[in-house]
């Protein structure tokens, strides 16, 4: 097996552009609890266990499927797409490149893909496999969260959302490569107590993290991530922003830089049983977009550019 295969598994999860990756990574679980009088430890511990369970269930068994706008931002530019999620994977239509209309060549390439996708079952299976692999890698991390952290209760905001501070548990033993990142992470987690879902996670590597004893990769202290979710009118939670920023080395000497920002808005429910063919047809025959989508997307992007 090539040495770059396991690295791909580790780092694709970090930058995964569907439901994110680290987003759910630190969904609010920890190994031990400290809390003020009036908030029983057993209640807090059960709450955070429920948060992890709810995040996993939402990942594995979506209640509904949605069309939404997504902007992915990398050091060399950005792309904005109109996306539809289905039980068989996501399809997308290119809207902007670097906050401007796509070039004729870029637009043609996207249109050719959409034209090919409905009749190419192998392409459908390949795309779906990649998307599922990203989800499974993220879920592997979530399964380790109950043992990963020590956390403390840190209060509530005016909306009643609970803030937890977390730090690594010293006896944590990761069960997968994806979970290694948890060994060095500390930060804050906000939980909605009524739905027991994660609202916001803001984490920083407080020490270097070695992968494969440091021979495969090392992530340097100081790396950060930020992720927020919001609840839609129908009660379903959606990721609205993600920022991942890590530096390190691969194979001891090769520099590694992970820079990913993702912004989502304008979630609108689509029929739950859409096929890939039907989703592509919907994208191609109903090009109208939600009103002021650019303003809404830019507002979210601006809010976490200042964080």
Phi and psi in degrees as a GROMACS rama.xvg file:
@    title "Ramachandran Plot"
@    xaxis  label "Phi"
@    yaxis  label "Psi"
@TYPE xy
-71.5335  147.581  UNK-2
-68.9314  -20.8261  UNK-3
-80.6  -9.00708  UNK-4
-68.5682  -52.1953  UNK-5
-63.0788  -32.0263  UNK-6
-62.841  -39.3994  UNK-7
-60.0531  -40.4939  UNK-8
-64.3172  -37.1586  UNK-9
-69.0868  -50.4453  UNK-10
-88.8355  -22.0762  UNK-11
-62.683  -35.0087  UNK-12
-62.9578  -34.1893  UNK-13
-64.9156  -35.9283  UNK-14
-107.911  11.9094  UNK-15
-55.5962  130.927  UNK-16
-100.08  20.5139  UNK-17
-120.739  108.592  UNK-18
67.0361  -2.45247  UNK-19
65.4981  60.003  UNK-20
69.0522  -114.211  UNK-21
-61.2209  -23.7293  UNK-22
-44.7273  -57.191  UNK-23
-84.8273  -11.6614  UNK-24
-51.2964  -48.5978  UNK-25
-108.185  51.5059  UNK-26
-66.9746  11.545  UNK-27
111.996  20.4726  UNK-28
-104.778  156.063  UNK-29
-154.592  173.942  UNK-30
-91.7373  -32.8442  UNK-31
-140.553  160.444  UNK-32
-130.178  139.011  UNK-33
-124.683  133.571  UNK-34
-151.367  157.314  UNK-35
-77.0994  167.408  UNK-36
-57.2689  144.615  UNK-37
93.0646  -5.51167  UNK-38
-128.91  93.1145  UNK-39
-59.3814  140.839  UNK-40
-59.6543  -37.5422  UNK-41
-63.5103  -36.8328  UNK-42
-68.2317  -43.2954  UNK-43
-65.3  -43.6684  UNK-44
-62.7348  -40.7593  UNK-45
-66.939  -37.3373  UNK-46
-60.4138  -46.5644  UNK-47
-71.1658  -31.3592  UNK-48
-63.1648  -39.8958  UNK-49
-66.1024  -36.077  UNK-50
-59.6909  -47.747  UNK-51
-61.1734  -45.0744  UNK-52
-60.7386  -44.6353  UNK-53
-65.4527  -37.5568  UNK-54
-66.6013  -40.7789  UNK-55
-64.6898  -43.0116  UNK-56
-65.2045  -39.4089  UNK-57
-64.6286  -34.0979  UNK-58
-72.6948  -45.6261  UNK-59
-81.131  -31.1956  UNK-60
-136.652  75.9361  UNK-61
-57.4901  136.629  UNK-62
-67.8618  -38.3532  UNK-63
-148.46  174.496  UNK-64
-122.814  152.909  UNK-65
-139.053  155.869  UNK-66
-103.593  138.463  UNK-67
-155.976  166.951  UNK-68
-103.532  133.699  UNK-69
-131.421  134.614  UNK-70
-118.265  122.878  UNK-71
-106.159  127.249  UNK-72
-119.594  123.122  UNK-73
-123.57  168.429  UNK-74
-56.9516  -29.7708  UNK-75
-99.0593  10.8667  UNK-76
144.513  -170.742  UNK-77
-142.839  158.99  UNK-78
-136.648  143.461  UNK-79
-122.219  130.47  UNK-80
-131.416  151.49  UNK-81
-97.0716  117.253  UNK-82
-120.159  147.881  UNK-83
-127.191  125.841  UNK-84
-94.0737  138.584  UNK-85
-135.085  170.108  UNK-86
-62.5666  -13.7782  UNK-87
-109.146  9.67443  UNK-88
121.999  -178.717  UNK-89
-105.727  148.516  UNK-90
-126.591  154.615  UNK-91
-146.124  152.032  UNK-92
-118.294  129.429  UNK-93
-73.0083  129.17  UNK-94
-109.727  -45.2079  UNK-95
-144.519  153.154  UNK-96
-128.998  121.599  UNK-97
55.3963  42.8734  UNK-98
62.3292  24.9878  UNK-99
-137.704  160.878  UNK-100
-57.2626  145.893  UNK-101
-62.5393  153.962  UNK-102
-69.808  162.027  UNK-103
-55.8105  -37.2428  UNK-104
-68.1464  -42.2864  UNK-105
-65.1436  -41.4283  UNK-106
-66.0055  -40.7938  UNK-107
-63.5872  -42.6751  UNK-108
-61.3678  -41.6993  UNK-109
-67.7157  -40.4794  UNK-110
-66.7231  -36.8971  UNK-111
-65.6636  -38.7579  UNK-112
-63.9468  -44.3883  UNK-113
-65.4211  -32.9381  UNK-114
-71.985  -34.2678  UNK-115
-78.847  -36.6083  UNK-116
-57.3395  -45.084  UNK-117
-60.0987  -32.3541  UNK-118
-100.375  -0.35292  UNK-119
-109.963  92.603  UNK-120
-66.6044  -32.1177  UNK-121
-66.2482  -40.7601  UNK-122
-64.9688  -41.7013  UNK-123
-58.6485  -47.5795  UNK-124
-64.1144  -39.1495  UNK-125
-65.0649  -45.5902  UNK-126
-64.3001  -43.1172  UNK-127
-64.7139  -39.7313  UNK-128
-61.6584  -43.227  UNK-129
-63.1613  -44.0682  UNK-130
-64.915  -40.4973  UNK-131
-68.2689  -35.8263  UNK-132
-62.5255  -41.2976  UNK-133
-61.1204  -43.5798  UNK-134
-63.38  -44.578  UNK-135
-65.4984  -36.9374  UNK-136
-64.1511  -41.682  UNK-137
-63.8093  -43.2449  UNK-138
-66.1571  -30.829  UNK-139
-59.1815  -37.2079  UNK-140
-69.4641  -44.1016  UNK-141
-57.7109  -38.0513  UNK-142
-63.9868  -24.0199  UNK-143
-90.1918  -11.9411  UNK-144
-56.5891  -38.0643  UNK-145
-56.2812  -25.9947  UNK-146
-104.32  0.892574  UNK-147
-85.6696  -28.1955  UNK-148
-133.168  156.8  UNK-149
-105.911  131.868  UNK-150
-132.001  159.452  UNK-151
-127.644  142.259  UNK-152
-71.3021  132.559  UNK-153
-126.685  12.8088  UNK-154
114.199  -172.434  UNK-155
-130.79  153.121  UNK-156
-91.7254  177.722  UNK-157
-59.6423  -21.5351  UNK-158
-88.3326  2.05392  UNK-159
85.9472  4.85539  UNK-160
-74.8312  140.585  UNK-161
-93.8356  134.305  UNK-162
-105.156  131.807  UNK-163
-121.256  134.631  UNK-164
-96.2518  137.451  UNK-165
-129.606  153.51  UNK-166
-146.096  161.502  UNK-167
-63.39  140.632  UNK-168
-80.8984  127.477  UNK-169
-64.6552  -24.6306  UNK-170
-99.8981  15.5252  UNK-171
-67.8322  131.853  UNK-172
-119.431  101.966  UNK-173
-60.2658  140.948  UNK-174
-98.0806  -3.12002  UNK-175
-150.856  162.438  UNK-176
-61.3901  -36.7102  UNK-177
-60.4478  -30.585  UNK-178
-81.9843  -8.5643  UNK-179
-59.35  -32.1147  UNK-180
-62.017  -25.7909  UNK-181
-68.667  -20.5179  UNK-182
-61.5638  -27.5791  UNK-183
-118.399  16.7637  UNK-184
-101.906  139.485  UNK-185
-143.652  154.949  UNK-186
165.071  -147.076  UNK-187
-128.693  144.288  UNK-188
-130.963  132.456  UNK-189
-109.786  133.438  UNK-190
-124.042  136.496  UNK-191
-84.423  112.449  UNK-192
-70.948  -25.9803  UNK-193
-72.5154  -38.0839  UNK-194
-101.673  -11.4497  UNK-195
54.3636  51.6624  UNK-196
-123.949  157.186  UNK-197
-78.0843  130.843  UNK-198
-97.8205  -46.7969  UNK-199
-152.941  142.08  UNK-200
-133.619  131.706  UNK-201
-134.622  106.591  UNK-202
-127.428  154.6  UNK-203
-137.396  139.747  UNK-204
-72.3121  119.872  UNK-205
-97.2858  -0.234123  UNK-206
-156.837  162.709  UNK-207
-63.63  144.416  UNK-208
-117.81  124.524  UNK-209
-99.5417  138.497  UNK-210
-119.701  125.054  UNK-211
65.4121  44.6065  UNK-212
59.4872  21.6128  UNK-213
90.0799  -10.6779  UNK-214
-77.7246  -38.4306  UNK-215
-75.9595  -48.936  UNK-216
-165.084  160.698  UNK-217
-140.398  130.702  UNK-218
-102.629  130.132  UNK-219
-81.3997  148.498  UNK-220
-52.6334  141.214  UNK-221
103.679  -12.3409  UNK-222
-61.87  148.76  UNK-223
-134.502  158.01  UNK-224
-146.859  152.337  UNK-225
-139.293  134.519  UNK-226
-145.812  140.441  UNK-227
-132.284  147.263  UNK-228
-123.768  157.143  UNK-229
-138.637  155.269  UNK-230
-96.0464  128.734  UNK-231
-78.435  171.469  UNK-232
-58.095  -27.3058  UNK-233
-89.3479  5.72594  UNK-234
91.2568  -7.59937  UNK-235
-83.2375  138.624  UNK-236
-91.4579  142.027  UNK-237
-133.281  141.926  UNK-238
-68.7871  131.457  UNK-239
-113.873  -22.0181  UNK-240
-154.948  150.833  UNK-241
-149.819  134.011  UNK-242
-134.436  125.02  UNK-243
-125.337  127.71  UNK-244
-142.9  103.022  UNK-245
-134.745  145.739  UNK-246
-125.417  156.142  UNK-247
173.82  -152.186  UNK-248
-137.256  153.212  UNK-249
-119.384  136.498  UNK-250
51.7494  43.7821  UNK-251
75.3813  -47.8759  UNK-252
-111.733  -25.9672  UNK-253
-77.7475  125.153  UNK-254
-63.5151  144.602  UNK-255
-124.955  128.707  UNK-256
-135.12  117.955  UNK-257
-111.365  115.915  UNK-258
-132.775  105.684  UNK-259
-136.871  131.063  UNK-260
-129.778  140.402  UNK-261
-139.967  133.258  UNK-262
-128.457  136.057  UNK-263
-131.235  147.54  UNK-264
-154.97  177.225  UNK-265
62.7981  47.5211  UNK-266
-74.1741  124.961  UNK-267
-131.75  130.437  UNK-268
-67.7626  140.831  UNK-269
-118.11  165.97  UNK-270
-54.7033  136.844  UNK-271
-67.137  -25.2846  UNK-272
-101.445  24.1502  UNK-273
-59.3326  137.206  UNK-274
-86.372  169.187  UNK-275
-61.2385  -41.3135  UNK-276
-59.8854  -43.4351  UNK-277
-69.5347  -36.7362  UNK-278
-66.1064  -42.8352  UNK-279
-63.2483  -42.5781  UNK-280
-59.7709  -40.536  UNK-281
-64.7148  -42.2817  UNK-282
-62.922  -39.6856  UNK-283
-82.5849  -26.703  UNK-284
-104.241  -10.2715  UNK-285
-128.726  75.0491  UNK-286
-77.6651  -6.86238  UNK-287
-62.5221  139.245  UNK-288
-111.116  159.87  UNK-289
-57.215  146.773  UNK-290
-62.2666  147.335  UNK-291
45.0618  36.4577  UNK-292
-63.6611  -35.6632  UNK-293
-66.4747  -40.8615  UNK-294
-62.5306  -43.0651  UNK-295
-65.9033  -42.2557  UNK-296
-65.9328  -44.1562  UNK-297
-64.9016  -34.422  UNK-298
-65.1451  -42.0517  UNK-299
-65.6273  -43.8792  UNK-300
-60.6201  -41.9523  UNK-301
-65.8172  -35.8546  UNK-302
-64.5279  -36.4924  UNK-303
-99.3529  -6.14731  UNK-304
-69.556  -24.8008  UNK-305
-87.6584  -6.99627  UNK-306
